[in-house]
């Protein structure tokens, strides 16, 4: 097992990884920017290293500074969390060159799945259904326009190396494509240090379904599925495990497709395979080769600490689960992301209290000041129920009991959303939340 692990991230996910390390008796090193000097997660770690200025480019995206912190503190492993450098193959390779274990998949898998265009080509080779699409890498405007016409509008423009909803535009005509392409590329370059873009067919009616996997190189465990259809501005807001709209036959088909996708890759570590589901058909979208933001609902439905298992796998410790763990969830779990409403006029949290018997993943406490330059996430609230109906009622009750004053948040919107008949009766698509927000 590792002796000391450096967490190349911040906020609630740093807290989550620290807790897993404490269970495994691993010492932790937190890194922080100058903006996070007094963040809660820095108080939980055994050591803290300030790696640079507030701007992410000089701190959390600064691979050299993070590696130097790991070397100077004698850390023998690095966990990247999600976002920032979590899917940066070059950073993973640099860790290996420095003799530091990387808590994540093989470099070649990060490269393969990190490029959305290449990942879709690979999925086609594996006979996994994919929506029509086209990489824009190296194409001049006339070729881009031709590619868009061939696929057909509406289209979605995506950052090839993106995630977290950044660098994405939905387009209804070629004029919008011309207008949005430059801005999308700039956003992608700023967020992922790469401005490569990808065009894809846009489904007007679909659900967003994802599969949680953990590979050991010789075995691939499927730990369950999640419905992440309720998104706003390309950011997930509510996530459920398992996806209640799927029949048992559809779920088995989904898991078979996921095994088919990764067949022969000897995949190691955690990964999330994302699909669009429409008219009874699954379409591969992308694979995130990292720990996912919404991993907690899968932990609740399986009873597995998947962060700890990810660390154990990287350390060479044998991990093993029942073969059908994903097909036999212990409960239904739902997560709601409580976020700040940007721009934030007041950052100090005046009062803050959470309901009892609810899992809350957060790095904030009463009296803290929000740091929103990286993201607006305040907390993830997770509830469970014997079935979806009970879980929804528990979520309604939990959100009604949250007290947070000071910064403006999406709390009222969450409360209104989970009270909607369409949500209660599981009748929505990936576009519903945007429509609900517009009608509020």
C-alpha positions as CSV (number, residue, x, y, z in Angstrom):
1,X,0.0,0.0,0.0
2,X,1.1,3.6,-0.6
3,X,2.7,5.4,2.3
4,X,1.9,9.0,1.2
5,X,-0.4,10.3,-1.5
6,X,-0.6,13.8,-3.0
7,X,-4.0,15.0,-4.1
8,X,-3.6,17.1,-7.3
9,X,-7.0,18.8,-6.8
10,X,-9.0,21.0,-4.4
11,X,-12.4,21.4,-2.7
12,X,-14.9,18.6,-2.0
13,X,-13.1,16.0,-4.1
14,X,-9.9,16.6,-2.2
15,X,-11.9,16.1,1.1
16,X,-13.3,12.9,-0.3
17,X,-9.9,11.5,-1.3
18,X,-8.4,12.4,2.1
19,X,-11.2,10.5,3.8
20,X,-10.5,7.4,1.7
21,X,-6.8,7.7,2.5
22,X,-7.4,7.9,6.2
23,X,-9.3,4.7,6.0
24,X,-6.4,3.1,4.3
25,X,-3.8,4.6,6.7
26,X,-2.2,6.6,3.9
27,X,-0.7,10.0,4.7
28,X,-2.0,12.9,2.5
29,X,-0.4,15.9,0.9
30,X,-2.8,18.7,-0.2
31,X,-1.8,21.3,-2.8
32,X,-3.5,24.7,-3.0
33,X,-3.4,27.9,-4.9
34,X,-3.1,31.2,-3.1
35,X,-6.9,31.5,-3.3
36,X,-7.3,28.2,-1.4
37,X,-4.8,28.8,1.4
38,X,-7.5,28.7,4.0
39,X,-9.8,26.1,2.3
40,X,-11.3,23.4,4.5
41,X,-9.5,20.5,2.7
42,X,-6.1,22.0,3.6
43,X,-6.9,21.5,7.3
44,X,-7.6,17.8,6.8
45,X,-4.5,16.8,5.0
46,X,-1.3,15.8,6.8
47,X,0.8,18.3,4.8
48,X,0.0,21.3,2.5
49,X,2.0,22.8,-0.3
50,X,1.0,26.1,-2.0
51,X,1.8,25.5,-5.7
52,X,1.1,28.8,-7.3
53,X,-1.2,31.8,-7.9
54,X,-5.0,31.8,-7.9
55,X,-5.3,31.3,-11.7
56,X,-5.6,27.5,-12.4
57,X,-3.0,27.8,-15.2
58,X,-0.3,28.6,-12.6
59,X,-1.4,26.2,-9.9
60,X,-3.8,23.3,-10.5
61,X,-2.9,23.0,-14.1
62,X,0.8,23.4,-13.4
63,X,2.1,19.9,-13.7
64,X,5.7,20.8,-12.9
65,X,4.7,22.5,-9.7
66,X,2.6,19.6,-8.6
67,X,5.3,17.0,-9.3
68,X,7.8,19.1,-7.4
69,X,5.5,19.2,-4.4
70,X,5.2,15.4,-4.6
71,X,8.9,14.9,-4.9
72,X,9.7,17.4,-2.0
73,X,7.2,15.8,0.3
74,X,8.3,12.2,-0.7
75,X,4.8,11.2,-1.9
76,X,4.8,7.9,-3.7
77,X,1.4,8.4,-5.4
78,X,-0.7,11.2,-7.0
79,X,-4.5,11.2,-7.2
80,X,-5.8,13.7,-9.7
81,X,-9.5,13.7,-8.7
82,X,-11.6,15.0,-11.5
83,X,-11.1,18.0,-13.7
84,X,-7.8,19.9,-14.0
85,X,-5.1,17.3,-14.9
86,X,-7.2,14.2,-14.2
87,X,-7.3,13.2,-17.9
88,X,-4.0,14.6,-19.0
89,X,-1.9,11.8,-20.4
90,X,1.3,13.8,-20.4
91,X,0.9,14.5,-16.7
92,X,0.3,10.7,-16.1
93,X,3.5,10.0,-18.1
94,X,5.5,12.6,-16.1
95,X,4.4,10.9,-12.8
96,X,5.7,7.6,-14.1
97,X,9.0,9.2,-15.2
98,X,9.4,10.5,-11.7
99,X,8.7,7.1,-10.1
100,X,5.4,8.3,-8.6
101,X,2.3,6.1,-8.9
102,X,-0.6,7.5,-10.9
103,X,-4.0,6.8,-9.5
104,X,-5.7,6.3,-12.8
105,X,-5.7,4.3,-16.0
106,X,-2.8,3.6,-18.4
107,X,-1.5,6.6,-20.3
108,X,-2.6,5.0,-23.6
109,X,-6.1,4.7,-22.4
110,X,-6.2,8.3,-21.3
111,X,-5.0,9.3,-24.8
112,X,-7.5,7.1,-26.5
113,X,-10.6,8.1,-24.6
114,X,-9.4,11.7,-24.0
115,X,-9.8,12.5,-27.7
116,X,-13.5,12.4,-28.3
117,X,-13.1,11.9,-32.1
118,X,-10.6,9.1,-31.6
119,X,-12.7,7.5,-28.9
120,X,-15.8,7.4,-31.2
121,X,-13.7,5.9,-34.0
122,X,-12.6,3.2,-31.5
123,X,-16.2,2.6,-30.4
124,X,-17.2,2.0,-34.1
125,X,-14.3,-0.5,-34.4
126,X,-15.7,-2.3,-31.4
127,X,-19.1,-2.4,-33.0
128,X,-20.6,0.0,-30.3
129,X,-23.3,2.4,-31.8
130,X,-22.1,6.0,-32.1
131,X,-23.9,9.1,-33.4
132,X,-22.8,10.7,-36.6
133,X,-19.9,13.1,-36.0
134,X,-16.7,14.6,-37.4
135,X,-13.4,15.9,-35.9
136,X,-12.6,19.4,-36.9
137,X,-8.9,19.0,-36.3
138,X,-6.9,20.5,-39.2
139,X,-10.0,21.4,-41.2
140,X,-10.5,24.8,-42.9
141,X,-13.8,26.6,-42.7
142,X,-15.2,25.3,-46.1
143,X,-14.5,21.7,-44.9
144,X,-16.1,22.4,-41.6
145,X,-19.2,23.8,-43.3
146,X,-19.3,20.7,-45.5
147,X,-19.0,18.3,-42.5
148,X,-21.8,20.1,-40.7
149,X,-24.1,19.9,-43.7
150,X,-23.3,16.2,-44.1
151,X,-24.2,15.4,-40.5
152,X,-27.2,17.7,-40.5
153,X,-28.5,20.3,-38.0
154,X,-29.1,20.6,-35.1
155,X,-25.5,19.8,-34.1
156,X,-23.5,19.9,-30.9
157,X,-20.0,21.4,-31.0
158,X,-17.7,19.8,-28.4
159,X,-14.2,20.2,-27.1
160,X,-12.4,17.0,-28.2
161,X,-10.5,16.9,-24.9
162,X,-13.3,18.5,-22.8
163,X,-15.4,17.6,-19.8
164,X,-17.6,19.3,-17.2
165,X,-19.8,20.9,-19.9
166,X,-17.1,23.3,-21.0
167,X,-16.5,24.1,-24.7
168,X,-19.9,22.9,-25.8
169,X,-22.4,24.7,-28.1
170,X,-25.7,23.5,-29.5
171,X,-26.1,24.9,-33.0
172,X,-29.2,25.1,-35.3
173,X,-27.6,26.5,-38.5
174,X,-24.3,27.2,-40.2
175,X,-24.3,30.9,-39.2
176,X,-24.4,29.9,-35.5
177,X,-21.5,27.4,-36.1
178,X,-19.4,30.2,-37.7
179,X,-20.2,32.5,-34.8
180,X,-19.6,30.0,-32.0
181,X,-16.6,28.1,-33.2
182,X,-13.9,30.6,-32.2
183,X,-15.4,31.2,-28.7
184,X,-15.7,27.4,-28.1
185,X,-12.1,26.9,-29.1
186,X,-10.9,29.6,-26.8
187,X,-12.9,28.1,-23.9
188,X,-11.5,24.7,-24.7
189,X,-7.9,26.0,-24.8
190,X,-8.3,27.8,-21.5
191,X,-9.9,24.8,-19.7
192,X,-8.0,21.9,-21.3
193,X,-4.9,23.4,-22.9
194,X,-6.2,22.1,-26.2
195,X,-8.6,23.7,-28.7
196,X,-9.5,20.7,-30.8
197,X,-13.2,20.5,-31.6
198,X,-15.7,17.9,-32.6
199,X,-19.1,18.1,-34.3
200,X,-21.8,15.6,-33.5
201,X,-25.5,14.9,-34.3
202,X,-27.8,16.4,-31.7
203,X,-30.7,14.4,-30.4
204,X,-33.8,16.3,-29.4
205,X,-35.2,13.5,-27.2
206,X,-32.8,11.4,-25.2
207,X,-31.6,10.4,-21.7
208,X,-28.0,10.6,-20.5
209,X,-27.0,7.2,-19.1
210,X,-23.6,6.3,-17.8
211,X,-21.9,3.1,-16.6
212,X,-19.4,3.0,-13.8
213,X,-16.5,0.6,-14.3
214,X,-13.4,-0.4,-12.4
215,X,-10.7,-2.4,-14.3
216,X,-7.8,-4.3,-12.9
217,X,-6.1,-5.1,-16.2
218,X,-7.4,-8.7,-16.1
219,X,-11.0,-8.1,-14.9
220,X,-13.6,-5.4,-15.7
221,X,-16.1,-4.8,-12.9
222,X,-19.3,-3.0,-13.7
223,X,-20.5,-1.3,-10.6
224,X,-23.7,0.1,-11.8
225,X,-25.3,2.8,-13.9
226,X,-26.6,6.3,-13.4
227,X,-29.1,8.6,-15.1
228,X,-27.6,12.1,-15.5
229,X,-30.1,13.6,-17.9
230,X,-31.0,16.6,-15.8
231,X,-28.4,19.1,-16.9
232,X,-28.3,22.9,-17.1
233,X,-25.8,24.7,-19.3
234,X,-24.2,21.3,-20.0
235,X,-23.6,20.8,-16.2
236,X,-25.2,17.9,-14.4
237,X,-27.6,19.0,-11.6
238,X,-29.4,15.8,-10.5
239,X,-28.0,12.3,-10.8
240,X,-29.6,9.0,-10.0
241,X,-28.4,5.4,-9.5
242,X,-29.6,3.2,-10.9
243,X,-31.3,4.5,-14.1
244,X,-34.9,3.7,-13.3
245,X,-36.1,4.0,-16.9
246,X,-34.1,1.0,-18.0
247,X,-35.6,-2.5,-18.1
248,X,-33.5,-5.4,-17.0
249,X,-32.9,-6.4,-20.6
250,X,-31.9,-2.9,-21.5
251,X,-29.5,-2.7,-18.6
252,X,-27.9,-6.0,-19.6
253,X,-27.5,-4.7,-23.1
254,X,-25.9,-1.5,-21.7
255,X,-23.4,-3.5,-19.7
256,X,-22.6,-5.8,-22.6
257,X,-21.9,-2.8,-24.8
258,X,-19.6,-1.4,-22.1
259,X,-17.6,-4.7,-21.9
260,X,-17.5,-4.8,-25.7
261,X,-16.1,-1.3,-25.8
262,X,-13.2,-2.1,-23.5
263,X,-12.6,-5.7,-24.7
264,X,-8.9,-6.3,-25.2
265,X,-7.8,-2.9,-23.6
266,X,-6.8,-4.4,-20.2
267,X,-8.3,-1.3,-18.7
268,X,-7.1,-0.3,-15.2
269,X,-8.7,2.0,-12.6
270,X,-12.0,3.8,-12.5
271,X,-13.8,4.9,-15.6
272,X,-17.3,6.1,-16.7
273,X,-18.7,5.3,-20.1
274,X,-21.4,7.8,-21.1
275,X,-24.3,7.1,-23.5
276,X,-27.3,8.8,-25.0
277,X,-30.4,6.6,-24.8
278,X,-33.2,7.3,-27.3
279,X,-35.9,5.1,-28.8
280,X,-34.5,2.0,-27.1
281,X,-31.0,2.5,-28.5
282,X,-27.7,3.3,-26.7
283,X,-25.2,5.6,-28.4
284,X,-21.7,5.9,-27.1
285,X,-20.8,9.5,-26.3
286,X,-17.5,9.4,-24.4
287,X,-15.5,7.8,-21.7
288,X,-14.1,9.7,-18.7
289,X,-10.9,8.0,-17.5
290,X,-11.1,9.2,-14.0
291,X,-13.2,9.4,-10.8
292,X,-16.5,11.0,-11.6
293,X,-18.2,13.9,-9.7
294,X,-21.3,11.8,-9.1
295,X,-19.5,8.7,-7.9
296,X,-21.2,8.9,-4.5
297,X,-24.6,7.6,-5.7
298,X,-22.9,4.5,-7.0
299,X,-21.2,4.1,-3.6
300,X,-24.6,4.3,-2.0
301,X,-26.3,1.7,-4.3
302,X,-23.4,-0.8,-4.1
303,X,-22.0,-0.3,-0.6
304,X,-18.5,0.0,-2.2
305,X,-16.1,2.7,-1.4
306,X,-15.0,3.1,-5.0
307,X,-12.4,5.8,-4.2
308,X,-10.6,3.5,-1.7
309,X,-10.9,0.6,-4.2
310,X,-9.4,2.8,-6.9
311,X,-6.4,3.5,-4.7
312,X,-6.0,-0.1,-3.7
313,X,-6.0,-1.2,-7.4
314,X,-3.3,1.3,-8.2
315,X,-1.2,0.0,-5.3
316,X,-1.4,-3.6,-6.6
317,X,-3.9,-4.8,-3.9
318,X,-6.4,-7.3,-5.2
319,X,-9.9,-5.9,-5.6
320,X,-12.9,-8.2,-6.1
321,X,-16.7,-7.8,-6.2
322,X,-19.7,-10.0,-6.9
323,X,-20.0,-10.6,-10.6
324,X,-23.5,-9.0,-10.8
325,X,-23.0,-6.2,-8.3
326,X,-24.2,-3.6,-10.8
327,X,-27.4,-5.5,-11.5
328,X,-28.3,-5.8,-7.9
329,X,-28.4,-2.3,-6.3
330,X,-29.1,-2.1,-2.6
331,X,-31.3,1.0,-3.0
332,X,-32.0,3.9,-5.2
333,X,-29.7,7.0,-4.7
334,X,-30.1,10.5,-5.9
335,X,-27.6,13.4,-5.8
336,X,-28.4,17.1,-6.0
337,X,-25.6,19.5,-6.7
338,X,-26.0,22.7,-4.7
339,X,-24.1,25.5,-6.5
340,X,-23.6,29.2,-6.2
341,X,-25.4,31.5,-8.6
342,X,-22.7,33.3,-10.6
343,X,-21.6,36.0,-10.4
344,X,-21.5,35.8,-6.6
345,X,-22.1,39.2,-4.9
346,X,-21.6,37.9,-1.4
347,X,-19.1,35.1,-0.8
348,X,-19.4,34.7,3.0
349,X,-21.6,31.9,4.2
350,X,-23.6,33.4,7.0
351,X,-25.5,30.3,8.1
352,X,-25.3,26.7,7.0
353,X,-26.9,23.5,8.2
354,X,-27.6,20.2,6.6
355,X,-30.4,17.7,7.2
356,X,-29.7,14.6,9.2
357,X,-29.3,11.2,7.6
358,X,-28.2,12.7,4.3
359,X,-24.7,12.2,2.8
360,X,-23.2,15.7,2.1
361,X,-19.9,16.0,0.2
362,X,-18.6,19.5,0.7
363,X,-15.6,21.6,1.6
364,X,-17.5,24.5,3.1
365,X,-18.7,25.3,6.6
366,X,-20.6,28.2,8.2
367,X,-18.4,31.3,8.1
368,X,-16.4,30.2,5.1
369,X,-16.0,32.3,2.0
370,X,-16.8,30.8,-1.4
371,X,-14.0,30.4,-3.9
372,X,-15.9,30.4,-7.2
373,X,-13.1,31.1,-9.7
374,X,-12.8,27.4,-10.4
375,X,-16.4,26.3,-10.2
376,X,-19.6,27.1,-8.3
377,X,-20.1,23.8,-6.5
378,X,-20.9,24.2,-2.8
379,X,-22.1,20.7,-1.9
380,X,-23.5,17.4,-3.2
381,X,-26.5,16.2,-1.3
382,X,-27.2,12.4,-1.6
383,X,-30.3,10.5,-0.4
384,X,-31.4,6.9,-0.7
385,X,-34.7,5.1,-0.8
386,X,-35.9,1.5,-1.2
387,X,-37.1,2.7,-4.7
388,X,-37.1,5.8,-6.8
389,X,-40.4,7.1,-5.4
390,X,-39.1,6.9,-1.8
391,X,-35.8,8.4,-2.8
392,X,-37.5,11.4,-4.5
393,X,-39.6,12.0,-1.4
394,X,-36.4,11.9,0.8
395,X,-34.7,14.3,-1.6
396,X,-37.7,16.7,-1.4
397,X,-37.5,16.5,2.4
398,X,-33.8,17.0,2.5
399,X,-33.7,20.0,0.2
400,X,-36.5,21.6,2.3
401,X,-34.3,21.3,5.4
402,X,-31.2,22.9,4.0
403,X,-30.3,26.3,5.5
404,X,-27.8,28.4,3.7
405,X,-27.7,32.2,3.8
406,X,-25.2,34.6,2.3
407,X,-24.3,33.7,-1.2
408,X,-27.2,33.2,-3.7
409,X,-27.6,29.6,-4.8
410,X,-29.7,27.2,-6.9
411,X,-31.4,25.8,-3.8
412,X,-34.8,27.2,-4.6
413,X,-34.5,25.9,-8.2
414,X,-33.6,22.5,-6.9
415,X,-36.6,22.5,-4.6
416,X,-38.9,23.5,-7.4
417,X,-37.4,21.0,-9.8
418,X,-37.9,17.9,-7.6
419,X,-41.5,19.0,-6.9
420,X,-42.4,19.0,-10.6
421,X,-44.8,16.2,-11.7
422,X,-42.5,15.4,-14.7
423,X,-39.6,14.8,-12.4
424,X,-41.6,12.9,-9.8
425,X,-43.0,10.6,-12.6
426,X,-39.6,10.2,-14.3
427,X,-40.8,11.8,-17.5
428,X,-38.0,14.1,-18.8
429,X,-35.1,14.3,-21.3
430,X,-31.7,15.9,-21.4
431,X,-33.4,19.2,-22.5
432,X,-36.1,19.3,-19.8
433,X,-34.2,21.2,-17.1
434,X,-33.3,24.1,-19.5
435,X,-37.0,24.4,-20.4
436,X,-38.0,24.3,-16.7
437,X,-35.5,27.0,-15.9
438,X,-36.8,29.2,-18.7
439,X,-40.4,28.8,-17.4
440,X,-39.7,29.5,-13.8
